[in-house]
Amino acid sequence: MALYHPKHRKQAAALKPELKAMVVHSFLKKVQQYSEEMIEKKWKATRKQRGTDLETLQKLAHWVQYHRFNAVALEEIEDGTLDAWFEE
């Protein structure tokens, strides 16, 4: 990946803030979709086990928290709250 390869770091740093925000937003949208899939998977496992497996319940709770955190991050990118992060 260009952002992590040492010889491309100057190019990555020179990207416009809008482009940086778009890249992060696109990535977080994919992460959000994945977290929704994992929540569904853990929910099905919980129902199958009738809510008796504490580890599965904890994993479900963690995925729900992660999903909520990502939702906030997406909103803050969309409404400009995090604009300064992309200008550094």
Secondary structure, 3 states (H helix, E strand, C coil): CCCCCHHHHHHHHCCCHHHHHHHHHHHHHHHHHHHHHHHHHHHHHHHHCCCCCHHHHHHHHHHHHHHHHHHHHHHHHHCCCCHHHHCC
